[in-house]
Amino acid sequence: MSRMNRRPVGRLVVVPLVALGLVAAACGGDDDDDAAPADTATEETTGGDAGPTTTGGAATTPSDTATDETTAATEETSGDEAPRESTGTIKVGMFLDLIGGTTFDPALSVTISDEIYLRHIYGTLLKRFPDGSYEPWMAESYEVVDPQTVRVTLRDGVEFSDGAPYDADAVRAGMLRTKNEASEEAARGQQNLFKTNLEDIVVVDPLTVEFKLNAPVAGQFLAVLSGRESMVPSPTADPAALATSPVGAGPFVLDTFVPEQQIFMNKNETYFGDDYTFGRLELYQTPPGTQRTNALLSGTVDVIEDVDVTSLSAFDDGPYDTRQETSEFGYRVLQPCPTKPPLDNVDVRRAISMAIDREKIVELTNGGVGEPASDLWPSDHPYYNPDLGDIWGYHPEEAKELMDSTGVGNITVESYVPINYPWEQMNEVIRTDLAEIGVDYVSVPSQNVLADFVEAQKPGFLLVPGSRVGVDKYLRYYADDAAQNICKGDYNATIVEPANAIAGLDPSDPAVAAGFREIDQYIADNVLLTPLIFDEDLFAWNTDRLGGELQVAGNSYTWDLSGMYVNE
């Protein structure tokens, strides 16, 4: 039995960091390519407790909407820093053109990427960090009681922004609503441990709930409690209005938004903590690459995510800091349909896997930042299997011989890729490498790969970024009802059941590492996935504008501004 109490969500004594002297290629583009949020939306939707309203007008730039950008930090002569007033605006340039569009209802969220903005409104029971550790957030503490029970104790006195109590009844009702009333598309995107293994949520007392599971998966279930599945709307809010008018207990409340363009939030005055010491958060859809870099350099935004590695040197001089983070979350894979020609031949799949130069992908796609993938875990992870390089490594001569031995001749393979992700260089490397073994690799851009490829049961590959952690890394692909169970294969005995068998163990138990390595060996032997690379998550911010240090947290391991503040 393990138990974790909260660390106080309170004052952080922080100082601005100096710019890192990172060596990289020169920034592409010119100074005239400054990015401003796209001016394409035709109406702006206002959310929040008062209910949705609409006003005419196009999306505006940060300079049009910025509020007071100073913070009145109070100081104590005792040497301990007093809480900062919640003033000042932080603007983030990021990716908002998400699959499924913009929704603020957890039951309608179809992608884990929604977590980035939803967690500011709702919070999550726990917070997950890149080393795999957890910390209570909206919860006071948590305890793995037994392999099928997790107990969570809530904080006393927490309220939703509409004044309703954030208590055990609210947590039970909100999470079961997300489970039982999710749209079909949203349910496919939920963590399998949530939609399959959560049997019930039992109210022990007003501040205590127990998550009852139908399988011994309690150790891995903590990932659910740090994900959007644990985001709880107010029980007194109108459920039909949550998509545009959310009511949560997190650090911010929705002000206005333009779908897929911008999201503006104000500080939630009823929020229990003082870890968010700024008054307004503005998120802007900002195209990746040079435009996003220039948005930060020009002062249009204060923080950017997914920094273009070729632009890192732009932040060597001046008031900027950067952070790089590698985790189990950020990976890219080729997933085949293994039951339809030509990829129903395991030797064809194996030859394709061995023909791809992952080092070249890292160099050309990520500017040398990242790691070639020879497993579903990065090489410094305790679950990494070092014995899979023969299949998930670069062996072009063996690949050619193996493809010739299959007798299939020259073949064409389509690969469906999301259009909202920069795949061009990666696709070119794969296309060039596979041409050497007689495979014509054809990239098919898609606005909705689930509909166009997975649901349509097309032959070929799906090229996607991986976005799962722990056991859900496997269940996402291989559970019967998983969104990415391509061609609906039966992997219960070979992958799903072995994964569930270790899911209730403490993640540090050697049996967990051994179990994951055995599963990876099976996947590699049958080439049910072709891992390509692990990404480095890169973030940058303006230290003249912002104090504190950007953290990385959440199931998607993205930016966390708790502890940051707007400089005077």
Buried (B, 14 or more C-beta within 10 A) or exposed (E): EEEBEBEEBEBBEBEBBEBBEBEBEEBEBEEEBBBBBBEEBEEBBBBBBEEEEEEEEEBBBBEEBBEEBEBEBEEEEEEEBEEBBBBBBBBBBBBBBBBBEBBBBBBBBBBBBBBBBBBBBBBBBBBBBBEBEBBBBBBBBBBBBEBBBBBBBBBEEBBBBBEBBBBBBBBBBBBEBBBEEBBEBBBBBBBBBBBBBBEEBBBEEEBBBBBBBEBBBBBBBBBBBBBBBBBBBBBEBEBEBBBBBBBBBBBBBBBBBBBBBBBBBBBBEBBBBBBBBBBBBBBBBBBBBBBBBBBBBEBBBBBBBBBBBBBBBBBBEEBBBBBBBBBBBBBBBBBBBBEBEBBBBBBBBBBBBBBBBBBBBBBBBBBBBBBBBBBBBBBEBEBBBEEBBEBBBBBBEBBBEBBEEBEBEEBEBBBBBBEBBEBEBBBBBBBEBBEBBBBEBBBBBBEBBBEBBBEEEBBBBBBBBBBBBBBBBBBBBBBBEBBBBBBEBEBEEBBBEBBBBBBBBEBEEEEBBEBBBEBBBEBBEBBBBBBBBBBBBBBBBBBEBBBBBBBBBBBBBBBBBBBBBBBE
